[in-house]
Every structure is written in C-alpha cells, then in structure tokens.
Amino acid sequence: MSDFQEQTHAGHIPFRPARKRLERILPLAAVLLLAVLAGIGTLAFYRYLDGALFAERNTHFIEISDKVGQVLSAEIQHCRVRTGSAEQLLGRTGFASGEAVLDRLGEIESWLSLDSGAVLAFDGSARLYASDGAVSRWDNASLLSGGQEVQEAVTDLPYRADSTTYMLFIRRLSSPVPVAGADNITHVALAVDIGKLQDAFDLDTFQEHSHIYVVDLHGQRLFQHRCETGFIDSYNLLTAVEACPFIHGGTAKDLRRTLVEGRSGGYEFRFQGEPYFVAALPVGATNWTLMSFVPTEALGAGTAAFMNTAVLYLAAIAVLVVAMLGLIIYLLVAKRGDRLLIAHQHQANILLRDAADAANAASTAKSDFLSHMSHDIRTPINGIMGMTDIALKNLDDRDRVLDCLKKIEGSSGHLLSLVNDVLDMSRIESGKTRIAREPMDLRQVISHCASIVSGQLQGRDVALVEEFETLSHPRLLGDELHLRQVLINILGNAVKFTPDGGKIFFRCRELGTEGDAARFRLEVEDTGIGMKPEFLPMIFEPFAQEEGGSRSTYKGTGLGMSITKQFVDLMGGTIQVESEPGRGSLFRLEFLIDIDGDYQEVRESGFCRLDLTGSRLLLAEDNELNMEIALYMLEDEGIEAVPAQNGQEAVEIFSASPPGAFDGILMDVMMPVMDGLAATRAIRALKRADAGTIPIIAMTANAYDEDRRRCLEAGMNAHVAKPIDSATLIQVLSHYIPFRSEARSSKL
C-alpha cells in the first residue's frame, strides 16, 4: 500500500474539503459581522445626530429667548432706576401733612411720566399713600419689615377695585422723611402694570407659536404673554410640566433645580403628545425666571426628519456596500487562495506600521512641546519664587530687595509673554482671530515699537538704529494691534539673539501706491548669532526652535514666529528671512494697506498732558487685590479714587453724586450683582447732564478684540487690558480727563 493510500485510510485527506468549506464560510461570516457592525454604527450615529440636533436647536432657542430676557431685564432695571429717582424727588425736608405727601407723589408721577400704575409711599405703621390720591392700609407688611434696601414683588393694589396685577419696586429710604401728625415715611415704591410687559414679549420669531411666562423659584406663574393659541393655564407651570415625559436635556426634576438655582437651561418634552422645547432663563437680579415654550416643529423639525431619512438611506447603502465587499472578498479568497490573503496581510501590516510611525511622531511632538512648556513656564516661576524668598529674607537690605523686585518684574513679563503666545496660537487655530480695518498712523506704530525695544535694551550694549523714511501716506486703514504684535515679535527676537556690542536696524519705507492702497516695506536686521540654513525652512512652524540645548540662554515657546507668520498672512502681507550663522538675520515684511482718505489733521496738543493731579475717578472692581493695585496706581498720580465693589454699587454712587463730581469711571467687566457692561448701559441711560459724556474706561482681563468691541458697544470710551501697566493706564486717562479736571480746578 502506498503512502497516499495509507494517509487516506488513516483519515487525513477527508479533512481538506472541510477546511475549504470553512475558508469559504469565513468570508460570509465576516460579511455578516460587518453588516451587524454597520447597523450598530448607523444606530450610534443616529443617536449622536439626534443629540447634536437637540444641542444646536436648544442653543439657538436659548439665544433667541435670551433677547426677550434682556428686554425684560432692561425694563426691570429701568424701573429700579426710576424708583431711585422717585426717592431723590421725594426729598428729605419732610411734609406738613398727609395731603402734602399725596401732592408730592402726584408731582413725582408726572415727572416720571408713568403711563399706568402709581408712585407709592409707606410710613412706619404700614400706611400707604398713592399718587392717585388714595390713602390705605397696606396689609403685606412683610415687604416693608425686611432689611433689604431694594426689593420687587408681583401683587395687586388692594385700594383699587380693578383686577390688575402690578410689579412693585420698593426702595427703603436711607433716612425716614417726617410727616406732621403722622408716622415718618420709610419706603417709596413704583407700581407698574405688569400687563405692560406684553410689549416686551412681542419679539416673536416663531410665527406666533411661542408661549412666554414669568415664574418664581417654585414655578408659580407671575405673568403670561397673551398668545392667540392657548397653552398651559395651570397656576404652577412646574406641576403641569412634571406630568409630561422628557426627551432631551434632563428630567422635570432637573428643570425644577434649574429654577431654584437661578441657572439657564433648555429641555425637550412632550405636551399632549407633541414635542416642545422649553428654555428657562433667570431674570437679572431677581428671583424670577423667564420660561419660553415653542413646538419642536417650529425649530426645524423638518430638517431633523430629512436627516433621519438620510441616515436610513445611508444605513441601507452601507449594508449594501458591505454585502458587495464581502462577496468580492469571498470570490477573491476562493480564486486566489492564501497567496492573496498573505498579500493583504502584508499591505495591512505596512499601513499599521505607517500609522504607528505617525502616532509615535505625534506623541513625540506632543511630549517635546509639553517638556518645553514645562521648562519655560517653570523657569520664570522659579525666578519669581526664588527672588521673593530672597527679598523676604533681606528686607533691611534696600539694594538687594530692589534687585529682587526688578528680576521678579522681568520674570513676570516673560511668563505673561509665554501665556499670550499659547493663547494667540489657540485662537488662530480655532479661526477666531479677525483682522480689523480701523484708522491708524503708521508713524506712531513704528515709533511705539521702537520705544518698547529701547526699553528692553536698557543696560545692554546693543544699539537700535532707526532708518525711517518720510512716508507719503502715513494715515491708513488697517489692524494696528496685530501689526504692532508682528513687529514687536520680530524686534524682540533681534534683542534676544543679539549679544552686547551688536546692532539692530529697524527700517520703514513706502514703495508706492496701488489704487487706494499704499505698499510698505519694513525690515528688522540684526548682527546677532544668526541661524543655520537647514533651520530656515522650519522657522515659521509651531514650536520650532534651533539648538534645543541652548534653551536656558534663549528662552521661548517656539510659537512667536509661527504667530507672526499667521498674522502677516491674515493681513495679506509677505515675510521673508535671510540669515547666516554668526552674521545675523534679516526679516523683510511687505504690506499693501488701504489709505485713510477721510482723515484730516487735527491738533493733539491737548492730549499730551500726563499730570492728572486733582482728578476724581469712580473705580468699580470686585477683586480686592486688583482694587488695591489700582488705588495705589491712581493715588501715586495724585488721583482721588472712590471704590465700588460691583456694577450696581457704581451706578448707585454715580446716581447719588451731583453732576461733575467725577472726571471719569474705571469699570471692570466681570463683576457680581451687575457686570460692567450692564452698569455702563445703566449709567448712560440716566437722565442727567453728564451721564452721556462722562468717560467710562474698561479695565478688565477680557483682552480679546471681541471683548474690546463689546465694551465699546455698551457705551465705554476705551479699553485697558489686565495686567494693568501704570504708564498705559495714565496715558489712556490723559486722553479723556485733562480738560474736565482743569475745568473743575478753575471753578474751584
């Protein structure tokens, strides 16, 4: 018997057809698995898309509802200011009788031009005097017995026979006003027909499908916007909504918690079988909440249905593609066998290896960046902490303490530049950087940059050579802030990499005009250490640094040149670099900038005086340390500063002061009770001679372009970013205060 026959009888050969059947079944099993995975992936994508659509619609709805909330908050703020005005108009001299009180209240109502409602006064025994001549007993004495200076309530006026509901703004008098033959007046109030809020809610962007309510912390309805179609008529909205199933955003308990905690939130639920969105937004400085309801269909449910259909079609196509792919794999495996499978495995290994190499490269770059940043941030922090410790141990050695303070100042500036570089790069990559087109003087821009660099060269044996040609068109329309940052970045590198005994050349010339624009060339050349030719192509890449071993000598994030290149590109300019090791570097910039044809020369001599002695400012700042620093800076310049802990306090101080009492206002933006933007709007809305003209200057850590724009739109005159530089602050103040302080001094 042959060996083949022996193997056949032994049972080895019959297993080969079974293995082939297994090889043909495996592709089919793989296809089935891929189909299942495709179905699971499609379902997961559908859920993700559903959540993303809710988040987008919810954000859109909250933003629109917030407009109504802003109108309501502005109306309430206006009523508070008018209540304060009523207190001022009531006076402090006292009244000969109750009739005199009624006459004064009637005059106040006329002065305030109230369309409806009334001006009220309360005495110590809860007696009510009304501007419409009524005298009554006030039963809700709890509103008068509390210690709050200002409070609001929604109530009716018992002495009136109508069924009108009023918003009551009560203000406790700083000192009681005597009334002959009766108790002293202790409170003044403004009663406003809450129905007047109807106009505030007429902003309807959902084709009259929205329903708007004002509720208290427990969901009790205070006001309902009149709509053509009815909605929830229950007195407590939370009780009515809790019986409905919630779809997105959370549960009914989450909605109740949102109201109690005074937060904003959006939810989707079903009411009578139909999906609805509800947005809860707190009404500023009150315990009220604005609740807006709108059918989901009005927020673009058609788009959602279209996307759902698209997902189903994509799922069907994915399954079909998977099936076809599996069939092709099956045919290829059956035809070409193990050799083709090995080839696929080899190709997959190559792809996996490439992916692993790319991942390792990305990980290495990330590790290098974190290592560099850890070193660069810890170095100035170590210097600050070390010099602080040395100064504390040598308080009696004035020269040693002064030396430590100078080094702390230098380390702080370096740390700030590192943080600014990282933030600038982040904003550029996120696409949030915008190039402005505002009037600027190129002569002032380059002069300012040269002054900064000259300050950096103090104590160094490095000469700054300015070669500025006469410019035919210095007045331009461009982005002065980013142009300065580009020039200071390049000049700062020249200072950093030029040893003592060297020179830095700063040049500017106008090359000519092209239509309504002028072309300029700016050059920064130094005699420093230079760069190797192989590094030049990488100089504008993020985190690129030559000679990593020399980082203790030439510090930085490696982001400065990348940020510079990005800014130059955004401004439509070009940048070129020439460099040789040991001979220095040359950076050449060219920009085509629009000419400011509407500019007219004006005298600016009135803005050069920096002596602000005798000026008086109102300073709004909630941070105690920042307040202490600002007060020291101002007092060091001979400026009297009146502090306010928040925007509301600043408005009250300014309102209570006579016109001309302050030469200006320094206003922080992020403050409790009332932020700086709202406080500025409230001051500008006051009916007094200096409310619209007094300089209001933002002094805030919100330092981006959009922050500056929001400050100016709110009514501020200028913007100074923290950390505050004393010279910059005084320079800005001198643009607005000198004439006012001089005028006041002459009157005194």
C-alpha positions in Angstrom: 0.0 0.0 0.0 1.4 3.4 -1.0 1.9 6.3 1.4 -1.0 8.2 -0.1 -3.3 5.3 0.4 -2.1 4.9 4.0 -2.9 8.6 4.7 -6.3 8.2 3.1 -7.1 5.2 5.3 -5.7 7.0 8.3 -8.3 9.8 7.8 -6.1 12.8 6.9 -7.3 13.6 3.4 -11.1 13.8 4.1 -10.4 16.9 6.4 -9.2 19.0 3.4 -12.7 19.6 1.9 -13.9 20.6 5.3 -11.1 23.2 5.7 -12.0 24.6 2.2 -15.6 24.8 3.2 -14.6 26.6 6.4 -12.4 29.0 4.3 -15.5 29.8 2.1 -17.8 30.2 5.1 -15.5 32.6 7.0 -15.9 35.4 4.4 -19.6 35.1 4.6 -19.4 35.2 8.4 -17.2 38.3 8.1 -19.7 39.9 5.8 -22.5 39.2 8.3 -20.4 40.7 11.1 -19.6 43.8 9.1 -23.3 44.2 8.3 -24.1 44.0 12.0 -21.4 46.4 12.9 -22.7 48.8 10.1 -26.1 48.6 11.6 -24.8 49.3 15.1 -22.7 52.1 13.8 -25.6 53.6 12.0 -27.8 53.4 15.1 -25.0 55.0 17.2 -24.6 57.8 14.5 -28.4 58.3 14.5 -28.3 58.8 18.3 -25.4 61.1 18.1 -27.0 63.1 15.3 -30.2 63.3 17.3 -28.3 64.6 20.3 -26.4 67.1 18.2 -29.5 68.4 16.6 -31.1 68.9 20.0 -28.0 70.7 21.3 -27.9 73.0 18.2 -31.7 73.8 18.3 -31.5 74.2 22.1 -28.6 76.7 21.8 -30.5 78.6 19.1 -33.7 78.7 21.1 -31.9 79.9 24.3 -30.1 82.6 22.4 -33.4 83.9 20.9 -35.2 83.6 24.2 -32.4 85.5 25.9 -33.2 88.5 23.7 -36.6 88.6 25.4 -34.9 88.2 28.8 -32.7 91.1 28.0 -35.7 93.3 27.2 -37.4 92.2 30.4 -34.2 92.8 32.5 -33.7 96.2 30.9 -37.3 97.1 31.7 -36.8 96.0 35.4 -33.6 97.9 35.6 -35.3 100.9 34.1 -38.0 100.7 36.8 -35.3 100.3 39.5 -33.6 103.5 38.3 -36.9 105.3 38.2 -37.6 104.1 41.8 -34.3 105.6 42.8 -35.3 108.8 41.1 -38.6 108.8 43.0 -36.6 108.6 46.2 -34.5 111.6 45.2 -37.6 113.6 44.2 -39.4 112.8 47.4 -36.8 114.9 49.3 -35.7 114.9 52.9 -37.3 118.1 54.2 -40.5 116.5 55.5 -44.2 117.2 54.9 -46.7 119.4 56.7 -49.5 116.9 56.3 -50.6 113.7 54.6 -52.1 115.8 51.8 -48.7 117.3 51.1 -47.3 113.8 50.7 -50.1 113.0 48.2 -49.4 116.2 46.3 -45.7 115.4 46.1 -46.4 111.8 44.9 -48.7 113.2 42.2 -45.9 115.5 41.1 -43.4 112.6 41.0 -45.8 110.5 38.9 -46.0 113.4 36.4 -42.2 114.0 36.4 -41.6 110.3 35.8 -44.2 110.2 33.0 -45.8 107.0 34.2 -48.3 105.6 31.6 -50.0 103.5 34.2 -49.5 102.4 37.8 -48.7 104.7 40.6 -46.0 106.1 42.9 -46.4 104.9 46.4 -45.1 105.9 49.8 -45.3 103.9 53.1 -44.9 105.1 56.6 -43.8 103.2 59.7 -47.3 102.0 60.5 -47.7 100.4 57.0 -50.0 103.2 55.9 -50.0 103.6 52.1 -50.0 107.0 50.2 -50.7 106.8 46.5 -50.0 109.3 43.7 -53.6 108.9 42.6 -54.8 110.4 45.9 -55.6 107.2 47.8 -54.6 106.6 51.4 -55.0 103.0 52.5 -53.7 100.3 54.9 -51.0 98.1 53.5 -51.6 94.5 54.6 -48.4 92.9 53.2 -46.2 94.4 55.9 -43.5 91.7 55.3 -42.3 93.6 52.3 -41.6 96.6 54.5 -40.1 94.9 57.5 -37.2 93.2 55.8 -33.7 94.6 55.8 -33.3 94.8 52.0 -32.7 98.2 50.6 -34.4 97.3 47.3 -36.9 94.5 46.5 -39.5 93.6 44.0 -42.8 91.8 44.2 -45.8 90.9 42.0 -49.1 91.9 43.7 -52.3 93.8 43.3 -53.2 97.2 44.9 -55.9 96.5 47.4 -57.3 100.0 47.4 -58.0 99.8 43.7 -61.2 97.9 42.6 -59.6 96.7 39.3 -58.1 93.2 38.9 -54.8 94.5 37.5 -51.6 92.9 38.7 -48.6 95.1 39.3 -44.8 94.8 39.5 -43.9 96.6 42.8 -40.4 98.1 43.1 -39.9 99.0 46.8 -36.9 101.1 48.0 -36.2 101.7 51.7 -35.3 105.3 52.3 -31.8 105.9 53.6 -33.4 108.2 56.3 -37.1 108.4 57.2 -39.0 111.5 56.0 -41.1 113.2 58.7 -44.8 113.9 58.2 -46.6 116.3 60.6 -49.3 114.5 62.6 -48.4 111.0 61.2 -45.6 108.4 61.2 -42.5 109.0 59.2 -42.3 107.9 55.5 -39.9 104.9 55.4 -40.3 103.5 51.9 -41.0 104.7 48.4 -42.3 102.4 45.7 -43.2 102.3 42.0 -46.2 100.2 40.9 -46.1 99.2 37.2 -48.9 97.4 35.4 -47.4 94.0 34.7 -49.5 94.0 31.5 -47.0 96.5 30.1 -44.6 93.6 29.8 -46.7 92.4 26.9 -44.8 94.8 24.6 -41.5 93.4 25.8 -42.6 89.9 24.8 -43.9 90.9 21.3 -40.5 89.8 19.9 -41.7 86.6 18.3 -39.5 84.8 15.8 -41.5 81.6 15.7 -44.7 82.7 13.8 -46.7 83.2 17.0 -46.1 79.7 18.1 -44.1 80.6 21.2 -45.5 80.9 24.7 -43.7 83.0 27.3 -44.2 83.0 31.1 -42.6 84.7 34.1 -42.5 82.5 37.2 -41.0 82.5 40.6 -38.5 80.0 42.1 -41.2 77.4 42.7 -42.8 77.7 39.2 -45.7 79.9 40.3 -46.9 81.9 37.4 -46.4 85.7 37.7 -47.2 86.7 34.1 -48.3 85.0 30.9 -47.7 86.5 27.4 -51.0 86.8 25.6 -51.0 84.4 22.6 -53.7 83.6 20.0 -53.4 79.9 20.9 -53.7 78.7 24.5 -51.1 76.6 26.2 -50.6 75.8 29.9 -53.2 77.6 32.0 -52.2 76.0 35.3 -51.1 78.4 38.1 -47.9 76.4 38.7 -46.1 75.6 35.5 -43.7 73.1 37.1 -46.5 71.0 38.4 -48.1 70.9 34.9 -44.8 70.1 33.1 -43.8 67.4 35.6 -46.6 65.2 34.3 -45.0 65.2 30.8 -42.3 62.8 29.5 -39.0 64.5 28.9 -37.0 63.6 25.7 -33.7 65.6 25.9 -31.8 67.8 28.3 -32.8 66.1 31.5 -35.8 65.4 33.6 -38.6 67.5 35.3 -36.5 67.4 38.5 -33.6 69.0 36.6 -35.9 71.7 35.3 -37.1 72.4 38.9 -33.4 72.5 40.1 -32.6 75.0 37.3 -35.3 77.4 38.5 -34.3 77.1 42.2 -30.6 77.6 41.5 -31.3 80.5 39.1 -29.5 79.0 36.1 -30.2 78.8 32.4 -31.3 75.6 30.8 -33.1 74.0 27.9 -35.2 70.8 27.7 -37.4 69.0 25.2 -40.5 67.2 26.4 -43.9 66.0 25.1 -47.0 68.0 25.9 -50.3 66.5 24.9 -48.4 64.1 22.6 -46.5 66.9 20.7 -42.7 67.6 21.3 -42.0 71.1 22.8 -38.8 72.9 23.8 -38.7 74.9 27.0 -35.9 77.5 27.8 -35.5 78.7 31.4 -33.5 81.9 31.8 -33.1 83.9 35.1 -34.2 87.5 35.1 -31.3 89.6 36.2 -31.0 90.5 39.9 -34.5 89.0 40.7 -35.9 85.6 41.9 -37.9 85.4 38.7 -37.4 83.1 35.7 -38.4 83.6 32.1 -39.8 80.3 30.7 -40.3 80.2 26.9 -42.1 77.3 25.2 -42.1 76.5 21.5 -43.1 73.5 19.4 -40.1 71.5 18.2 -41.6 71.7 14.7 -41.0 75.5 14.8 -37.3 74.9 15.5 -36.7 73.0 12.3 -38.1 69.5 12.8 -38.3 69.3 9.0 -34.5 69.3 9.0 -34.5 66.6 11.6 -36.9 64.4 9.6 -34.7 64.9 6.5 -31.6 63.9 8.4 -33.4 60.9 9.8 -34.4 59.8 6.3 -30.8 60.4 5.1 -29.5 58.3 7.9 -31.8 55.4 6.9 -30.7 55.7 3.3 -27.0 55.8 4.4 -27.6 52.7 6.5 -29.1 50.8 3.6 -26.3 51.9 1.3 -23.7 50.9 4.0 -25.3 47.4 4.3 -25.3 47.1 0.5 -21.7 48.1 0.2 -20.7 45.8 3.0 -22.5 42.9 1.3 -20.9 43.7 -2.1 -17.5 44.0 -0.4 -18.0 40.7 1.3 -19.0 39.0 -2.0 -15.9 40.4 -3.7 -13.7 39.2 -0.8 -15.3 35.8 -1.0 -14.7 35.5 -4.7 -11.1 36.7 -4.4 -10.4 34.3 -1.5 -11.9 31.4 -3.3 -10.0 32.2 -6.5 -6.6 33.3 -5.3 -6.3 31.5 -2.0 -3.8 32.0 0.7 -1.4 34.0 -1.5 -3.8 36.9 -1.9 -4.7 36.8 1.7 -1.0 37.0 2.6 -0.6 40.0 0.3 -3.5 41.7 2.0 -2.0 41.0 5.4 1.3 42.4 4.3 -0.3 45.6 3.0 -2.2 45.9 6.2 1.0 45.5 8.2 2.5 48.3 6.2 -0.4 50.6 6.9 -0.4 49.7 10.5 3.3 50.4 10.7 2.9 53.8 8.9 0.0 54.6 11.3 2.2 53.6 14.3 5.1 55.8 13.0 2.7 58.7 12.6 1.3 58.2 16.0 4.8 58.0 17.5 5.8 61.2 15.7 2.7 63.0 17.0 3.4 61.7 20.5 7.0 62.8 20.3 6.0 66.3 19.2 3.4 66.5 22.0 6.0 65.3 24.5 8.6 67.8 23.3 6.1 70.6 23.4 5.0 69.7 27.0 8.6 69.3 28.0 9.5 72.7 26.5 6.4 74.4 28.1 7.1 72.8 31.4 10.7 74.1 31.3 9.7 77.6 30.0 6.9 78.2 32.5 8.7 76.7 35.5 11.8 78.8 34.8 10.2 82.3 35.3 8.0 80.9 38.1 11.1 79.6 39.8 12.7 83.0 39.4 9.7 84.8 40.9 9.5 82.4 43.9 13.3 82.5 44.4 13.6 86.3 44.2 10.6 86.7 46.5 12.2 84.4 49.1 15.5 86.3 48.9 13.7 89.6 49.2 11.7 88.5 52.3 15.0 87.4 54.0 16.8 90.7 53.2 14.1 93.3 54.0 16.7 95.5 55.6 18.9 95.5 52.5 17.2 98.0 50.2 19.5 97.4 47.2 19.1 93.7 47.5 15.3 94.0 47.7 15.3 96.4 44.7 17.4 94.0 42.6 15.0 91.1 43.5 12.0 93.2 42.5 13.5 94.1 39.2 14.2 90.4 38.5 10.7 89.5 39.6 9.3 92.1 37.2 11.4 90.6 34.3 10.3 87.1 35.1 6.6 88.1 35.3 6.8 89.8 31.9 8.4 86.7 30.4 5.7 84.4 31.9 3.0 86.7 30.5 4.5 86.6 27.0 4.6 82.7 27.2 0.9 82.6 28.1 0.0 85.2 25.4 1.8 83.1 22.8 -0.1 79.9 23.6 -3.4 81.8 23.7 -2.7 83.6 20.4 -1.8 80.3 18.7 -5.0 78.7 20.1 -7.2 81.5 18.8 -5.5 81.4 15.4 -6.0 77.7 15.0 -9.7 77.9 16.1 -10.3 80.6 13.4 -11.4 83.3 16.0 -8.8 85.9 15.0 -10.2 88.7 13.0 -8.3 91.5 11.2 -9.6 95.0 11.9 -9.8 97.8 9.4 -9.5 100.9 11.5 -7.8 104.3 11.2 -4.1 104.2 12.3 -0.9 106.2 11.9 2.0 104.1 10.7 4.5 106.6 12.1 3.0 106.2 15.6 3.0 102.4 15.2 6.7 102.1 14.4 7.7 104.8 16.9 5.8 102.9 19.6 7.5 99.6 18.7 10.9 101.3 18.7 10.2 102.8 22.2 9.3 99.3 23.6 12.5 97.8 22.2 14.6 100.7 23.5 13.2 99.9 26.9 14.2 96.3 26.5 17.8 97.4 25.7 18.3 99.4 28.9 21.5 98.2 30.5 22.6 96.4 27.3 25.4 97.4 24.9 23.2 97.0 21.8 22.4 99.9 19.5 18.9 100.3 17.9 19.3 102.2 14.6 16.1 103.7 13.3 16.0 104.2 9.5 12.5 105.6 8.9 12.0 107.3 5.5 9.4 110.0 5.1 6.0 108.4 4.4 3.7 110.0 1.8 0.6 108.2 3.2 1.1 107.5 6.9 -2.6 107.6 7.7 -4.0 104.2 6.9 -7.0 101.8 7.5 -5.6 98.6 9.0 -5.1 96.5 12.1 -2.8 98.4 14.3 -2.8 95.9 17.2 -1.7 92.9 15.1 0.8 94.9 13.1 2.4 96.0 16.4 2.5 92.5 17.6 4.2 91.3 14.5 6.9 94.0 14.7 7.4 93.6 18.4 7.8 89.8 18.0 10.5 90.2 15.3 12.2 93.1 17.2 12.1 91.0 20.4 13.8 88.1 18.7 16.5 90.5 17.5 17.0 91.8 21.1 17.1 88.2 22.4 19.6 86.8 19.9 21.9 89.9 19.5 24.8 89.9 22.0 26.3 93.0 23.5 28.3 95.1 21.1 25.9 94.4 18.3 23.3 96.5 16.4 19.7 96.2 15.4 18.4 98.1 12.3 14.7 99.0 12.1 13.7 100.3 8.7 10.5 101.5 7.1 9.8 102.9 3.7 6.9 103.5 1.3 7.3 101.7 -2.0 4.4 103.3 -3.9 0.6 103.2 -4.3 -1.7 100.8 -6.0 -5.2 102.4 -6.4 -6.4 103.4 -3.0 -3.7 101.5 -1.1 -0.1 102.0 -0.4 2.7 99.4 -0.3 5.2 99.5 2.6 8.4 97.6 3.4 9.5 97.1 6.9 12.8 95.5 7.8 14.4 94.3 11.0 18.1 93.4 10.7 20.5 92.4 13.5 24.1 91.4 13.9 23.3 88.5 16.2 24.0 84.8 16.2 22.0 84.0 13.1 20.5 80.7 12.0 21.7 77.7 10.1 20.4 77.3 6.5 18.7 74.0 7.3 16.6 75.6 10.0 15.2 78.5 7.9 12.5 76.4 6.1 11.1 75.4 9.6 11.3 78.8 11.3 7.6 79.5 10.9 6.4 76.1 12.1 4.8 75.9 15.6 7.2 75.0 18.4 10.2 75.1 16.0 13.4 76.0 17.8 17.0 75.8 16.7 19.6 74.3 19.1 17.4 72.7 21.8 20.4 72.6 24.1 20.6 76.3 24.4 17.1 76.9 25.7 18.5 78.1 29.1 20.1 81.0 27.2 17.4 81.8 24.5 14.0 81.1 26.0 10.6 80.9 24.4 7.8 78.6 23.4 8.8 78.4 19.7 5.4 79.9 18.8 6.4 83.6 18.2 7.5 83.2 14.6 4.5 80.9 13.8 2.1 83.5 15.2 3.9 86.3 13.3 3.6 84.4 10.0 -0.1 83.7 10.7 -0.8 87.4 11.4 1.1 88.5 8.3 -0.9 86.1 6.2 -4.2 87.3 7.7 -3.2 90.9 6.9 -2.4 90.0 3.3 1.3 90.6 3.7 4.5 88.7 3.0 7.5 87.9 5.1 11.0 86.8 4.1 14.0 85.7 6.2 17.7 85.8 5.4 20.3 84.6 7.9 23.8 83.3 8.3 25.3 81.8 11.5 27.4 84.3 13.3 26.5 87.2 11.0 22.9 87.9 12.0 19.4 87.8 10.4 17.2 90.0 8.2 13.4 89.9 8.3 11.7 91.7 5.4 7.9 92.5 5.6 5.7 93.9 2.8 2.1 95.1 3.3 -0.5 96.6 0.9 -2.7 98.8 3.3 -5.7 100.9 2.4 -5.1 104.7 2.6 -7.4 106.6 5.0 -8.8 109.2 2.6 -11.2 110.7 5.1 -8.5 111.6 7.6 -8.0 115.3 8.4 -5.1 116.5 10.5 -6.2 117.7 14.0 -4.3 119.3 16.8 -3.5 116.8 19.5 -1.6 119.1 21.9 -4.5 118.7 24.4 -3.8 115.0 24.8 -0.1 115.2 25.8 -0.6 116.4 29.4 0.0 113.5 31.8 -0.4 115.4 35.1 -3.7 114.2 36.4 -3.3 115.6 40.0 -6.6 116.6 41.5 -8.7 114.4 39.2 -11.5 112.3 40.8 -12.5 108.9 39.5 -15.1 106.2 40.3 -13.4 102.8 40.4 -15.6 99.7 40.0 -13.6 96.5 40.8 -14.8 93.4 42.8 -11.4 91.8 43.3 -9.7 93.1 46.5 -6.2 92.6 45.2 -6.9 94.3 41.9 -8.7 97.1 43.8 -5.6 97.7 46.0 -3.3 97.8 43.0 -5.5 100.2 41.0 -5.9 102.5 44.0 -2.1 102.6 44.5 -1.5 103.4 40.8 -4.1 106.2 40.9 -3.1 107.7 44.2 0.5 107.7 43.1 -0.5 110.0 40.3 -2.4 112.3 42.7 -5.8 111.0 41.6 -8.6 110.6 44.1 -10.5 107.3 43.6 -13.9 106.3 45.0 -14.2 102.5 45.1 -17.3 100.4 44.2 -17.4 96.7 44.8 -19.7 95.9 41.8 -21.6 97.5 38.9 -24.8 98.1 40.8 -22.9 99.9 43.5 -21.1 102.0 40.9 -24.4 103.0 39.3 -25.9 104.0 42.7 -22.8 106.0 43.7 -22.8 107.9 40.4 -26.6 108.4 40.6 -26.3 109.9 44.1 -23.5 112.2 43.2 -24.0 115.7 41.7 -23.2 116.3 38.1 -19.5 116.9 37.5 -18.5 115.1 40.8 -16.4 112.6 38.9 -14.0 113.1 36.0 -14.3 109.5 34.8 -15.1 105.9 35.6 -12.8 102.9 35.6 -15.1 99.9 35.1 -14.2 96.2 35.5 -16.4 93.9 33.3 -16.7 90.6 35.2 -18.4 91.6 38.5 -21.2 90.1 40.7 -24.6 91.7 41.1 -24.3 93.7 37.9 -21.4 93.4 35.4 -19.5 96.3 33.9 -21.4 96.2 30.6 -24.8 96.4 32.2 -23.6 99.1 34.6 -22.3 101.2 31.7 -25.6 100.9 29.9 -27.5 101.9 33.1 -25.2 105.0 33.6 -25.6 106.1 30.0 -29.4 105.8 30.4 -29.6 108.1 33.4 -31.4 111.4 32.8 -28.6 113.8 34.0 -26.3 116.1 32.2 -23.1 114.1 32.5 -24.5 110.6 32.1 -23.8 110.5 28.3 -20.5 112.4 28.4 -18.5 111.1 31.4 -15.6 108.9 30.2 -16.0 105.3 31.1 -12.9 103.1 30.6 -12.9 99.3 30.7 -10.2 97.9 33.0 -10.5 94.2 32.5 -8.9 90.8 32.0 -11.1 90.3 29.0 -8.4 91.3 26.5 -9.5 89.9 23.1 -10.8 92.0 20.1 -14.4 90.9 20.6 -14.2 91.9 24.4 -13.0 95.4 23.4 -15.8 95.6 20.8 -18.5 94.6 23.4 -17.2 97.3 25.8 -17.4 100.0 23.2 -20.8 98.9 22.1 -22.0 99.1 25.7 -21.1 102.8 25.8 -17.5 102.7 27.1 -14.9 105.1 25.6 -11.7 103.0 25.8 -10.4 99.5 26.9 -7.3 98.8 29.0 -6.4 95.1 29.4 -5.1 93.5 32.6 -2.5 93.0 33.9 -2.5 96.8 34.1 0.5 98.8 33.1 0.6 102.0 35.0 2.1 104.1 32.1 -0.5 102.7 29.7 -3.4 103.4 32.1 -2.3 107.0 32.8 -1.7 107.6 29.0 -5.3 106.5 28.3 -6.7 108.5 31.1 -4.9 111.6 29.9 -6.8 111.4 26.6 -10.2 111.9 28.4 -9.7 113.6 31.7 -7.4 116.6 31.4 -9.9 119.1 30.1 -12.5 118.0 32.7 -10.1 118.2 35.6 -8.7 121.6 34.5 -12.3 123.0 34.1 -13.2 121.8 37.6 -10.0 123.2 39.1 -10.7 126.6 37.5 -14.2 126.6 39.1 -12.7 125.8 42.5 
